[in-house]
Amino acid sequence: MSTTQPGLPTQHGPSTQQGVPPVRMAEPGAGGRFGDFGGRYLPESLVPACLELEAAFRRAWNDEAFKGRYHALLSDYAGRPTPVTACDRLSEELGVRVLLKREDLTHTGSHKINNVIGQALLTVDMGKGRMVAETGAGQHGVATATAAALFGLECVVYMGELDTERQELNVFRMELLGAEVRPVTSGSRTLKDAVNEALRDWVATVGNTHYCLGSVMGPHPYPWLVREFQRIVGEEAREQCRALLAGKDPDLVVACVGGGSNAAGTFAGFVETGAQLVGVEAAGGAAMARGIPGVLHGMRSYLLQDEWGQILEAESISAGLDYPGIGPEHAYLGSSGRARYTTAEDAEVLDALQLLARTEGIIPALEPAHALAWLARACRSGEVPAGSTVMVTLSGRGDKDAEQVMGVLKGNRS
Ligand SMILES: *Cc1c(COP(=O)(O)O)cnc(C)c1O
């Protein structure tokens, strides 16, 4: 990524891009394509399940009654709309005006609830009584178990055996919520193996089971469907920013990227404004910065892989950003130039977490601390000019990470 380019590139704004149709985040092209990315690369046995889901989602998303039920649950159960907070002390520290979209304030503490409520409603609409899900660190598993409990659905969560050992508390949370956690012992015993197992379960049980996938990845229609269920984040934020900025949009919109669902939902609200869009990956899981195009989990996108096409393990302080790929729409937004993708290192992420805690009284999750870490660096280097307005999606709260952060920070001190 260019760090020598002075100031904010403005060529991405829709009004300045002459002759080129503006990038939109609408329905993907035929077969679920976002430019050269996306698609549905699956064994024949899984295609009917995806087609059924695509039809069900298309019907539901055009049905005002479905949308009404979805929005009612988001407000009465999940606590939406979440506020946008203008951060005065952090702004003074960084020399730019920082606004935070507060997904940390939702029920269960992150944006993931928006997606699982939508998919649980779809499950019921399709007449199914069971959801399966994959989970890495456990956050999507807990969210899925939450929605399953709310709707009285049976719930099975696949989790790499290694992850069940590292994330005991989340395993217990899922069990409290009535879900069954099945440890996956194949492959590297982590997230990518859990996705494979969940797909395998789904194909064998599709008559009564929905696969509740956790991010804007996987085969069509998932990247589209999950982005639509997360679009609420960006749409609320755009209106809230306009109210705070006298009708203007922010200069810059920043979100962290694992698979990319909170960023996709955020960008969907701003893609047709002049705001520059920035996605921040973990340096150890930087599929856009260091990956190459390939096929995994039913989609074509940027992936971390070796010269033989073997998928590499992502490694970061933040388990939620440990996915070795990125959603295909981000691959498209990046290659079209509409969004840019950058990275943050573990050490600066810990600094950013403490900076937000001390200046604003908000302890962020490690994932959105990546977005703040990049912003802090870019403000100090002058890459983001002083006086800019910046909207950052705070995708989740830091409670889940407090013990890990304590271990690292106290370890460093002694
Ligand atoms: C799961 C998670 C993420 C990463 O997922 P995306 O699909 O990239 O949004 C980011 N932040 C939090 C708080 C999460 O729980």
The ligand as a Tripos MOL2 file, in Angstrom:
@<TRIPOS>MOLECULE
LIG
   15    15     1     0     0
SMALL
NO_CHARGES

@<TRIPOS>ATOM
      1 C1        -15.9860  -11.5510   14.1030 C.3       1 LIG1
      2 C2        -15.5730  -10.1560   14.3390 C.ar      1 LIG1
      3 C3        -14.9140   -9.4000   13.3650 C.ar      1 LIG1
      4 C4        -14.4520   -9.9590   12.0470 C.3       1 LIG1
      5 O1        -15.4740  -10.3420   11.1920 O.3       1 LIG1
      6 P1        -15.8660   -9.5100    9.8850 P.3       1 LIG1
      7 O2        -16.7270  -10.4600    9.1420 O.co2     1 LIG1
      8 O3        -14.6130   -9.1550    9.1660 O.co2     1 LIG1
      9 O4        -16.6030   -8.3030   10.3390 O.co2     1 LIG1
     10 C5        -14.6280   -8.0720   13.6300 C.ar      1 LIG1
     11 N1        -14.9430   -7.5150   14.8250 N.ar      1 LIG1
     12 C6        -15.5660   -8.2150   15.8010 C.ar      1 LIG1
     13 C7        -15.8820   -7.5340   17.0740 C.3       1 LIG1
     14 C8        -15.9060   -9.5560   15.5840 C.ar      1 LIG1
     15 O5        -16.5180  -10.2250   16.5750 O.3       1 LIG1
@<TRIPOS>BOND
     1     1     2 1
     2     2     3 ar
     3     2    14 ar
     4     3     4 1
     5     3    10 ar
     6     4     5 1
     7     5     6 1
     8     6     7 2
     9     6     8 1
    10     6     9 1
    11    10    11 ar
    12    11    12 ar
    13    12    13 1
    14    12    14 ar
    15    14    15 1
@<TRIPOS>SUBSTRUCTURE
     1 LIG1         1 GROUP 0 **** ****
